[in-house]
């Protein structure tokens, strides 16, 4: 900044205005005038890295696993609960065989699992929270069925009809995969 005086005796200051560079980095750009970056908006951790393909090998692995799971459900025609219980059964058998094989091979005790306990307080808190949510849903369902809010009633009927129509063309797992 420079100080200069004009013929009237007033001091004027010549200020240079910083120019904005046309080659700004991508970190400075904020879509829709957001305060933070998209990475921060998504949580800023490993999940955000995976969703934004910063860890491309993990992201690709997630897509491959989801595609394989979808193909298994579509081709097998088995219900979800049946496949989940079969996978858990196989997992328990493999862990049992591994534990017994390690005990015979090393002739020492296998590692003990930590004891799992639910406190009564934790169960009561979860039940109370669940009860409040269920009561709110029942109150909302009661208001919808009585027709107190016609717009909400119409939205619910429309959504249920659309879900029924979409469900007749494809399975739940296809929708979840998409």
Backbone torsions as a table, in degrees:
resi	resn	phi	psi	omega
1	UNK	NA	139.0	178.5
2	UNK	-117.1	141.0	173.0
3	UNK	-99.6	130.9	175.7
4	UNK	-141.4	152.2	179.1
5	UNK	-110.6	140.4	178.2
6	UNK	-95.1	174.8	-176.3
7	UNK	-60.5	-21.2	180.0
8	UNK	-80.4	-6.8	179.1
9	UNK	91.9	4.4	179.9
10	UNK	-87.8	142.2	175.0
11	UNK	-84.6	130.6	174.5
12	UNK	-118.6	151.6	-179.3
13	UNK	-118.6	129.0	174.1
14	UNK	-91.0	114.2	-178.9
15	UNK	-108.8	136.4	175.3
16	UNK	-93.1	131.4	178.9
17	UNK	-93.2	126.1	-179.6
18	UNK	-67.4	132.1	179.7
19	UNK	-87.7	149.0	178.1
20	UNK	-89.6	134.4	-178.4
21	UNK	-76.3	140.6	178.2
22	UNK	-78.1	-12.7	179.6
23	UNK	-105.7	60.1	179.1
24	UNK	-77.3	152.0	-178.0
25	UNK	-73.7	161.1	-178.6
26	UNK	-69.2	-18.9	179.6
27	UNK	-71.7	-25.6	-177.9
28	UNK	-80.8	-20.9	-177.0
29	UNK	-79.0	131.6	-180.0
30	UNK	-126.5	111.6	178.2
31	UNK	-67.9	135.3	179.6
32	UNK	59.9	31.1	176.9
33	UNK	55.0	40.6	176.8
34	UNK	-70.5	152.7	177.3
35	UNK	-81.0	-34.3	-178.1
36	UNK	-114.8	173.7	179.2
37	UNK	-79.3	167.3	178.2
38	UNK	-64.9	-34.4	177.5
39	UNK	-61.5	-43.2	177.1
40	UNK	-67.5	-38.0	179.6
41	UNK	-62.0	-34.6	-179.9
42	UNK	-84.7	5.1	175.9
43	UNK	113.3	-20.4	174.7
44	UNK	73.2	7.6	-178.3
45	UNK	-108.8	-151.0	-178.6
46	UNK	-67.3	-34.9	179.3
47	UNK	-63.9	-40.1	177.7
48	UNK	-65.6	-38.6	177.3
49	UNK	-61.6	-40.3	-179.5
50	UNK	-69.9	-44.0	-179.9
51	UNK	-65.1	-32.8	-179.5
52	UNK	-93.5	8.5	177.3
53	UNK	60.9	31.5	173.4
54	UNK	-77.3	-27.9	172.1
55	UNK	-110.4	79.7	-169.7
56	UNK	-64.9	-30.9	-179.5
57	UNK	-69.1	-38.7	178.0
58	UNK	-70.1	-41.4	178.7
59	UNK	-61.5	-43.5	177.6
60	UNK	-63.5	-39.4	177.7
61	UNK	-62.5	-39.8	178.0
62	UNK	-62.5	-43.2	179.8
63	UNK	-66.3	-40.5	179.7
64	UNK	-64.7	-45.1	179.5
65	UNK	-63.5	-42.0	178.4
66	UNK	-64.0	-39.5	179.2
67	UNK	-66.8	-41.8	178.5
68	UNK	-64.8	-42.7	178.3
69	UNK	-62.2	-42.3	178.7
70	UNK	-62.6	-44.0	179.1
71	UNK	-62.7	-40.0	179.1
72	UNK	-62.3	-45.5	-179.4
73	UNK	-66.6	-38.7	-177.7
74	UNK	-72.3	-44.5	-175.9
75	UNK	-76.7	-33.4	-176.5
76	UNK	-75.4	-34.5	-177.5
77	UNK	73.0	6.5	179.6
78	UNK	-83.3	152.6	176.2
79	UNK	-69.2	154.9	-178.4
80	UNK	-56.9	-44.9	-178.0
81	UNK	-62.4	-37.7	179.4
82	UNK	-65.0	-45.0	-179.7
83	UNK	-67.3	-41.0	178.8
84	UNK	-62.3	-42.8	-179.8
85	UNK	-68.2	-35.2	176.6
86	UNK	-65.0	-42.3	179.0
87	UNK	-63.9	-44.4	178.7
88	UNK	-64.5	-37.6	177.8
89	UNK	-62.5	-45.9	178.7
90	UNK	-63.5	-41.8	179.0
91	UNK	-61.4	-44.2	179.7
92	UNK	-65.2	-40.3	179.1
93	UNK	-65.2	-42.7	179.6
94	UNK	-63.7	-42.6	178.3
95	UNK	-65.8	-37.0	178.1
96	UNK	-64.9	-46.9	-180.0
97	UNK	-65.1	-41.7	179.2
98	UNK	-62.1	-43.2	-179.4
99	UNK	-64.2	-44.7	-179.4
100	UNK	-70.1	-36.7	177.9
101	UNK	-65.3	-40.8	178.6
102	UNK	-65.9	-35.4	179.5
103	UNK	-67.9	-40.4	179.1
104	UNK	-73.0	-38.1	-176.9
105	UNK	-69.5	-45.4	-177.0
106	UNK	-94.6	-9.5	-176.1
107	UNK	47.8	43.0	174.8
108	UNK	-136.8	167.7	-178.1
109	UNK	-70.7	136.9	175.9
110	UNK	-69.2	160.6	179.6
111	UNK	-62.8	135.9	179.5
112	UNK	-84.7	146.1	177.8
113	UNK	-82.2	150.1	177.3
114	UNK	-66.8	147.8	-179.1
115	UNK	-76.1	129.5	-178.5
116	UNK	-100.7	123.0	-179.6
117	UNK	-137.9	138.0	173.0
118	UNK	-104.9	128.3	178.1
119	UNK	-78.1	154.8	179.7
120	UNK	-63.4	-35.3	179.4
121	UNK	-63.9	-42.1	179.9
122	UNK	-64.8	-41.9	178.9
123	UNK	-65.6	-42.6	179.1
124	UNK	-64.3	-40.7	177.9
125	UNK	-64.0	-43.0	178.8
126	UNK	-64.8	-41.9	179.4
127	UNK	-65.3	-40.6	179.1
128	UNK	-65.4	-42.6	177.9
129	UNK	-63.6	-44.5	179.0
130	UNK	-62.5	-41.3	179.7
131	UNK	-62.4	-42.0	179.5
132	UNK	-63.7	-43.9	179.9
133	UNK	-64.8	-41.6	178.8
134	UNK	-65.0	-42.8	178.9
135	UNK	-62.8	-38.9	176.7
136	UNK	-64.6	-40.8	178.0
137	UNK	-65.6	-40.4	178.5
138	UNK	-66.1	-38.8	177.4
139	UNK	-63.9	-42.3	178.1
140	UNK	-65.4	-42.5	178.1
141	UNK	-63.0	-37.6	178.2
142	UNK	-63.4	-45.1	178.4
143	UNK	-63.5	-38.0	-179.7
144	UNK	-67.3	-45.3	-177.2
145	UNK	-70.2	-28.1	176.7
146	UNK	-77.9	-14.2	177.4
147	UNK	76.9	27.6	179.2
148	UNK	-68.2	-33.7	178.6
149	UNK	-121.1	98.2	-174.2
150	UNK	-65.2	-36.3	179.9
151	UNK	-62.7	-43.8	178.2
152	UNK	-65.1	-41.6	177.4
153	UNK	-59.0	-45.8	-179.2
154	UNK	-64.7	-40.0	178.2
155	UNK	-63.1	-43.5	-179.0
156	UNK	-65.1	-45.2	179.8
157	UNK	-62.1	-43.2	179.7
158	UNK	-63.7	-45.0	179.5
159	UNK	-63.4	-42.9	179.2
160	UNK	-65.5	-38.2	178.3
161	UNK	-65.9	-42.6	178.2
162	UNK	-63.7	-42.2	177.3
163	UNK	-61.8	-39.2	177.9
164	UNK	-64.9	-43.2	-179.9
165	UNK	-66.3	-44.3	178.8
166	UNK	-66.0	-39.7	-179.7
167	UNK	-64.6	-24.4	178.8
168	UNK	-76.9	-16.6	-179.6
169	UNK	-98.8	-25.2	-179.5
170	UNK	-149.7	162.8	-176.7
171	UNK	-82.4	167.3	178.0
172	UNK	-61.0	-40.2	-176.6
173	UNK	-69.9	-31.2	174.5
174	UNK	-65.6	-43.8	176.7
175	UNK	-63.0	-42.9	179.9
176	UNK	-65.8	-37.2	179.0
177	UNK	-66.7	-42.1	-179.9
178	UNK	-65.5	NA	NA
